[in-house]
Amino acid sequence: MLNSQMVDFGRRSSTIRNFFEYGKKRRQIVGEENVFDFSLGNPSVPTPSAVTEALIDVLSHRSPIEIHGYTPSAGDIEAREAIAADISRRIGRKFCSRNIYLTCGAAASLASCIKAFLLDSSSEIIAIAPFFPEYISFVTGLGGVIKIVPPKVDDFQIDLPALEKLITSKTQAVIINSPNNPSGAVYTRKTLCGLSEILMRKSSQYRHAIYLLSDEPYRELVYDGLEVPFVPDIYPNTIICYSYSKSLSLPGERIGYMFVPDTVEDFDGVCWATSGAARVMGYVCAPALIQKAVALCASVPTDLESYDRNRRLLYGELTSMGYDCCHPDGAFYLFVKAPNGLSSVEFSELAKNEDLLLVPGDDFGCPGFLRISYCVSFEMIKRSIPTFRHLIEISGCPD
Ligand code: PLP
């Protein structure tokens, strides 16, 4: 017998992947330059040379046994110390290796935290639309109940009264993601303070901590000098799930971490539960070579220039044509409303017929909108502009 829920997760491929595969096929048929694939969130900025140099340095100067051997379950102490030192420098407070557990990307961090907080099949975790679709797989696949706060489409901040209504005695954690995939919104300090006030009040009402999981793979991808607040300073029971997939363009290397600040209630318990969950799911000892490289590159800045250029071009052109877009303050996504009263799926199909690939917002919990991943070449965006114009024109015409 097989676990039918897992069969279902395995069989159902992601909408984003389907678009990407379709784009590959179309490129073979109509030519590379005639397909405008905005489907995938794969960084288009090359990995910084500092990372390549660090890898070469590690490979040249250490023994193969050391390079490729097991590390401690939580990761090499040097890497954890280097990451903690980088956070200490940025935040102005001392953190150390005990605050860091290295993982295979943010996905493993999130899954480990979620597993740590699910008590039984009635435990609830709240996510805020629009959200990274894998939250549903993680929470339901690990045996919990996910509840969704509807999107606040005027500014894509959090609908705090709606969130408060969803909290019950079963609520174990809330997941937030800012800068956000897919909206590109960055939660303001005001939003986070409002969220904190609700979580503190509800934690004391239900007499147990409601944890906040702050999913931050896009933390450094923020434009125009906007602030991305350090969430544990606003809500002490926060755990950060971080990844180098986007900031250092290393998605295939599978490296990230869980950061548990000393401020969390029952610090030791939280560290045991999250590391225990990582152990149970086999997420121990993140890839060793890249751990050692990250130890040398923890402070390497993210190269934002080309994403920023793409963002400005796309946002400027689309809004001047009449598209209604969420202002892209962070990450590398533009979230656009399907024009002329069409549904997101209808508009996405129309666009697909013109070889322009946009992912409908439905899987992100936000129907009516579409995600445009602008981690692509500037030239492709320039070539796609007439098609965006054509689409808004034809979508407004009766059949
Ligand atoms: N969280 C969000 C919001 C993401 O967009 C992604 C990847 O796209 C992840 C988590 C997973 O990141 P990783 O590749 O580090 O597992």
Boltz pocket constraint, residues with backbone or C-beta under 6 A from the ligand:
constraints:
  - pocket:
      binder: B
      contacts: [[A, 41], [A, 104], [A, 105], [A, 106], [A, 107], [A, 108], [A, 132], [A, 177], [A, 179], [A, 181], [A, 215], [A, 217], [A, 242], [A, 243], [A, 244], [A, 245], [A, 251], [A, 255], [A, 256]]
      max_distance: 6.0
